Amino acid sequence: MWGGVYDSLDRETEITINREKEPKFRKYVELRVGEEKQVPQQDLINGGAEMFECSQKTTRRYLEKLTSSEGRYERRKDGNITVIYLKEELGMI
């Protein structure tokens, strides 16, 4: 019986945190890519997690959304490093 109540509270807490942190992470990616043109994926994941005090797993999920077919960003390999860049930069939109 109690498990359902706690599960519901956990989901609400997760949603609340997500609503607060995801927009900040999106802005962070926008600023970094805007300034640097391409940014190592791992740096965005780790830097965003540190800056917004959330897990790397969370920032990885946010970045996956941003680099989806509907997202503004794209990823590509540059040697052995995956970089993130704005789709418009290479005329992809």
Z-matrix of the N, CA and C atoms (Angstrom, degrees):
N
C 1 1.445
C 2 1.524 1 111.76
N 3 1.327 2 117.80 1 -47.09
C 4 1.467 3 120.23 2 -177.56
C 5 1.511 4 112.08 3 -69.22
N 6 1.340 5 117.10 4 -29.57
C 7 1.463 6 119.88 5 -177.79
C 8 1.513 7 112.19 6 -56.37
N 9 1.325 8 117.12 7 -40.94
C 10 1.456 9 120.57 8 -179.76
C 11 1.514 10 112.95 9 -62.76
N 12 1.337 11 117.04 10 -39.26
C 13 1.465 12 121.39 11 178.94
C 14 1.524 13 110.05 12 -65.31
N 15 1.339 14 116.86 13 -46.78
C 16 1.459 15 120.42 14 -178.65
C 17 1.527 16 111.47 15 -67.28
N 18 1.340 17 117.16 16 -39.36
C 19 1.456 18 120.01 17 177.53
C 20 1.522 19 110.64 18 -60.36
N 21 1.314 20 116.59 19 -41.83
C 22 1.458 21 121.90 20 179.13
C 23 1.530 22 111.04 21 -63.73
N 24 1.329 23 116.62 22 -43.07
C 25 1.471 24 120.64 23 178.54
C 26 1.516 25 110.80 24 -65.48
N 27 1.332 26 117.55 25 -40.21
C 28 1.468 27 121.25 26 177.83
C 29 1.521 28 110.66 27 -60.81
N 30 1.332 29 117.34 28 -42.79
C 31 1.464 30 121.08 29 179.63
C 32 1.530 31 110.55 30 -64.70
N 33 1.325 32 116.55 31 -41.66
C 34 1.466 33 119.95 32 178.44
C 35 1.518 34 110.99 33 -63.38
N 36 1.325 35 116.48 34 -42.44
C 37 1.461 36 120.57 35 178.47
C 38 1.522 37 110.43 36 -63.13
N 39 1.326 38 116.65 37 -43.55
C 40 1.462 39 121.05 38 179.85
C 41 1.531 40 110.94 39 -62.18
N 42 1.313 41 116.37 40 -42.30
C 43 1.465 42 120.92 41 179.30
C 44 1.530 43 110.19 42 -64.45
N 45 1.315 44 116.89 43 -43.42
C 46 1.462 45 121.38 44 179.61
C 47 1.529 46 110.68 45 -61.59
N 48 1.308 47 116.50 46 -46.37
C 49 1.472 48 121.02 47 178.90
C 50 1.520 49 109.79 48 -62.17
N 51 1.321 50 116.69 49 -43.97
C 52 1.461 51 121.22 50 -179.16
C 53 1.529 52 111.15 51 -61.38
N 54 1.312 53 116.81 52 -42.32
C 55 1.470 54 120.84 53 -180.00
C 56 1.521 55 112.00 54 -64.32
N 57 1.316 56 116.09 55 -27.99
C 58 1.458 57 120.47 56 179.13
C 59 1.528 58 111.19 57 -82.65
N 60 1.315 59 117.60 58 -44.68
C 61 1.464 60 120.87 59 -168.75
C 62 1.520 61 115.06 60 -90.04
N 63 1.325 62 117.75 61 -32.82
C 64 1.461 63 118.55 62 -177.95
C 65 1.529 64 112.90 63 -61.54
N 66 1.341 65 119.82 64 -44.95
C 67 1.475 66 118.43 65 177.41
C 68 1.536 67 112.82 66 -60.93
N 69 1.325 68 116.45 67 -36.01
C 70 1.471 69 119.47 68 177.66
C 71 1.523 70 110.81 69 -66.68
N 72 1.324 71 116.81 70 -41.22
C 73 1.466 72 120.24 71 178.15
C 74 1.527 73 110.56 72 -64.31
N 75 1.318 74 117.19 73 -41.30
C 76 1.467 75 120.84 74 178.73
C 77 1.539 76 110.44 75 -59.57
N 78 1.323 77 116.07 76 -43.46
C 79 1.469 78 120.57 77 179.08
C 80 1.529 79 110.23 78 -64.39
N 81 1.329 80 116.49 79 -40.75
C 82 1.462 81 122.48 80 177.61
C 83 1.540 82 110.52 81 -58.34
N 84 1.324 83 116.84 82 -46.63
C 85 1.468 84 120.58 83 178.81
C 86 1.527 85 109.73 84 -64.01
N 87 1.315 86 116.81 85 -43.82
C 88 1.467 87 121.30 86 179.51
C 89 1.530 88 111.16 87 -58.07
N 90 1.326 89 116.94 88 -46.00
C 91 1.469 90 120.67 89 -179.60
C 92 1.527 91 111.52 90 -67.31
N 93 1.327 92 117.28 91 -45.75
C 94 1.472 93 120.53 92 -178.48
C 95 1.524 94 111.26 93 -63.10
N 96 1.321 95 116.95 94 -47.82
C 97 1.466 96 120.21 95 -179.05
C 98 1.527 97 109.87 96 -69.14
N 99 1.318 98 117.47 97 -35.98
C 100 1.462 99 120.71 98 177.59
C 101 1.518 100 112.19 99 -61.19
N 102 1.322 101 117.12 100 -39.61
C 103 1.464 102 121.64 101 -179.42
C 104 1.523 103 112.69 102 -80.32
N 105 1.332 104 116.44 103 -42.25
C 106 1.460 105 120.51 104 -171.15
C 107 1.525 106 113.95 105 -100.85
N 108 1.318 107 118.18 106 -9.59
C 109 1.470 108 125.71 107 -179.24
C 110 1.523 109 113.61 108 71.99
N 111 1.305 110 118.65 109 -42.41
C 112 1.460 111 121.96 110 172.23
C 113 1.517 112 108.28 111 -145.46
N 114 1.321 113 114.96 112 138.40
C 115 1.465 114 121.28 113 -173.18
C 116 1.526 115 107.79 114 -130.65
N 117 1.326 116 117.65 115 135.90
C 118 1.465 117 118.82 116 175.83
C 119 1.532 118 110.82 117 -56.56
N 120 1.317 119 115.52 118 130.51
C 121 1.460 120 121.59 119 -178.88
C 122 1.525 121 111.43 120 -53.18
N 123 1.318 122 116.93 121 -45.48
C 124 1.467 123 120.18 122 -176.23
C 125 1.527 124 111.16 123 -64.72
N 126 1.329 125 117.10 124 -31.48
C 127 1.463 126 119.88 125 177.95
C 128 1.531 127 110.93 126 -68.25
N 129 1.329 128 117.09 127 -38.34
C 130 1.472 129 120.02 128 176.68
C 131 1.524 130 110.61 129 -66.31
N 132 1.320 131 116.68 130 -41.69
C 133 1.465 132 120.71 131 -179.99
C 134 1.526 133 110.44 132 -64.22
N 135 1.327 134 116.79 133 -51.82
C 136 1.468 135 120.72 134 -177.39
C 137 1.521 136 112.36 135 -70.50
N 138 1.323 137 116.86 136 -44.59
C 139 1.462 138 120.98 137 -179.25
C 140 1.511 139 111.87 138 -64.21
N 141 1.341 140 116.67 139 -41.10
C 142 1.458 141 120.50 140 178.42
C 143 1.520 142 111.96 141 -65.88
N 144 1.329 143 116.11 142 -40.16
C 145 1.469 144 119.98 143 178.20
C 146 1.525 145 110.46 144 -62.45
N 147 1.306 146 116.40 145 -42.33
C 148 1.467 147 120.66 146 179.64
C 149 1.533 148 110.91 147 -67.82
N 150 1.318 149 115.90 148 -46.31
C 151 1.462 150 120.22 149 -175.39
C 152 1.529 151 112.15 150 -65.71
N 153 1.333 152 117.21 151 -38.92
C 154 1.460 153 120.35 152 -173.81
C 155 1.523 154 113.00 153 -106.83
N 156 1.334 155 115.81 154 11.70
C 157 1.459 156 122.48 155 175.01
C 158 1.526 157 112.36 156 50.43
N 159 1.323 158 114.74 157 54.00
C 160 1.456 159 120.11 158 173.99
C 161 1.533 160 107.59 159 -135.68
N 162 1.300 161 116.59 160 177.77
C 163 1.462 162 119.51 161 -175.17
C 164 1.521 163 111.55 162 -79.37
N 165 1.313 164 115.67 163 157.61
C 166 1.457 165 121.15 164 174.72
C 167 1.526 166 110.43 165 -64.98
N 168 1.320 167 116.37 166 -31.78
C 169 1.467 168 120.76 167 176.97
C 170 1.535 169 109.82 168 -61.34
N 171 1.322 170 116.45 169 -40.43
C 172 1.467 171 121.43 170 179.73
C 173 1.523 172 111.03 171 -66.47
N 174 1.334 173 117.56 172 -47.99
C 175 1.468 174 119.30 173 -179.07
C 176 1.523 175 110.68 174 -67.55
N 177 1.335 176 118.05 175 -30.70
C 178 1.474 177 120.67 176 175.47
C 179 1.537 178 109.63 177 -63.21
N 180 1.339 179 116.56 178 -42.22
C 181 1.471 180 119.82 179 178.45
C 182 1.524 181 111.14 180 -65.11
N 183 1.337 182 116.89 181 -41.39
C 184 1.466 183 119.24 182 177.06
C 185 1.528 184 110.36 183 -60.10
N 186 1.316 185 116.44 184 -43.92
C 187 1.463 186 120.94 185 -178.42
C 188 1.528 187 111.21 186 -67.12
N 189 1.317 188 117.24 187 -34.89
C 190 1.465 189 120.33 188 176.38
C 191 1.522 190 110.82 189 -61.63
N 192 1.333 191 117.10 190 -37.86
C 193 1.461 192 120.57 191 176.42
C 194 1.532 193 110.64 192 -65.81
N 195 1.320 194 115.94 193 -43.39
C 196 1.468 195 120.60 194 -178.37
C 197 1.524 196 112.76 195 -66.22
N 198 1.333 197 117.07 196 -25.67
C 199 1.471 198 121.08 197 -178.81
C 200 1.527 199 111.91 198 -105.40
N 201 1.324 200 117.16 199 14.78
C 202 1.466 201 120.92 200 176.18
C 203 1.534 202 108.79 201 -72.02
N 204 1.315 203 115.93 202 175.26
C 205 1.470 204 119.43 203 179.54
C 206 1.527 205 111.90 204 -60.26
N 207 1.328 206 117.67 205 -25.46
C 208 1.463 207 121.91 206 179.02
C 209 1.528 208 112.60 207 -94.43
N 210 1.310 209 117.49 208 -7.74
C 211 1.458 210 121.44 209 -176.50
C 212 1.522 211 112.84 210 -78.80
N 213 1.315 212 115.25 211 168.14
C 214 1.477 213 122.11 212 -177.92
C 215 1.513 214 113.06 213 -83.96
N 216 1.323 215 117.37 214 -13.59
C 217 1.458 216 121.39 215 -171.44
C 218 1.518 217 110.81 216 -118.41
N 219 1.303 218 113.42 217 160.38
C 220 1.450 219 120.26 218 178.50
C 221 1.516 220 108.36 219 -134.03
N 222 1.308 221 115.52 220 158.06
C 223 1.461 222 119.96 221 177.54
C 224 1.519 223 108.42 222 -119.84
N 225 1.313 224 114.53 223 149.37
C 226 1.463 225 120.61 224 174.02
C 227 1.512 226 108.69 225 -153.02
N 228 1.314 227 114.49 226 159.46
C 229 1.461 228 120.32 227 178.44
C 230 1.520 229 109.33 228 -84.75
N 231 1.314 230 116.19 229 135.33
C 232 1.464 231 123.11 230 173.72
C 233 1.530 232 104.64 231 -125.28
N 234 1.317 233 116.17 232 91.91
C 235 1.459 234 120.01 233 -170.56
C 236 1.514 235 107.92 234 71.51
N 237 1.320 236 116.70 235 -123.92
C 238 1.465 237 119.87 236 178.70
C 239 1.531 238 112.34 237 -102.68
N 240 1.332 239 117.10 238 12.57
C 241 1.471 240 122.27 239 -179.04
C 242 1.524 241 108.72 240 -113.34
N 243 1.318 242 116.16 241 134.56
C 244 1.464 243 120.95 242 174.25
C 245 1.521 244 107.60 243 -90.22
N 246 1.336 245 115.79 244 127.49
C 247 1.462 246 120.88 245 -179.90
C 248 1.526 247 109.97 246 -114.93
N 249 1.323 248 114.26 247 152.97
C 250 1.463 249 122.58 248 178.78
C 251 1.525 250 107.78 249 -111.16
N 252 1.328 251 116.12 250 135.23
C 253 1.467 252 120.75 251 179.18
C 254 1.516 253 109.31 252 -145.37
N 255 1.307 254 116.22 253 162.06
C 256 1.465 255 123.05 254 179.06
C 257 1.522 256 108.82 255 -73.02
N 258 1.313 257 118.10 256 129.51
C 259 1.469 258 121.89 257 -179.04
C 260 1.525 259 112.00 258 -54.23
N 261 1.316 260 116.91 259 -38.91
C 262 1.469 261 120.69 260 -178.84
C 263 1.512 262 112.72 261 -61.56
N 264 1.342 263 117.27 262 -26.65
C 265 1.466 264 121.09 263 -176.70
C 266 1.526 265 111.68 264 -60.11
N 267 1.332 266 117.53 265 -29.82
C 268 1.459 267 121.05 266 -179.74
C 269 1.521 268 111.69 267 -111.78
N 270 1.330 269 116.05 268 20.01
C 271 1.450 270 121.02 269 178.01
C 272 1.526 271 113.04 270 65.77
N 273 1.327 272 118.04 271 34.15
C 274 1.454 273 121.30 272 -175.27
C 275 1.526 274 113.02 273 -88.47
N 276 1.321 275 118.48 274 -10.36
C 277 1.478 276 119.26 275 -178.61
C 278 1.515 277 109.03 276 -100.52
